[in-house]
């Protein structure tokens, strides 16, 4: 699965070749965003990556769910770097 956290901090997942901003699975109409206390940081240090040699990014979200991405980009870093210049 391909995904990203866009420059606004919203989780986007690729659906039929297009990145779609995701809604929160735990509430009606709210976006799935990094300001939520249940939204984890992207993690590439998993045991699965070290043992199997895979390149998987894990992201914890609400309701104790973990999403697994084969391709993942965090655009918040780019945005923060350009804001500090």
Secondary structure, 3 states (H helix, E strand, C coil): CEEEECCCCEEEEEECCEEEECECCCCCCCECECCCCCCCCCECCCHHHHHHCCCCEEEEECCCEEEEECEEEECHHHHHHHHCC
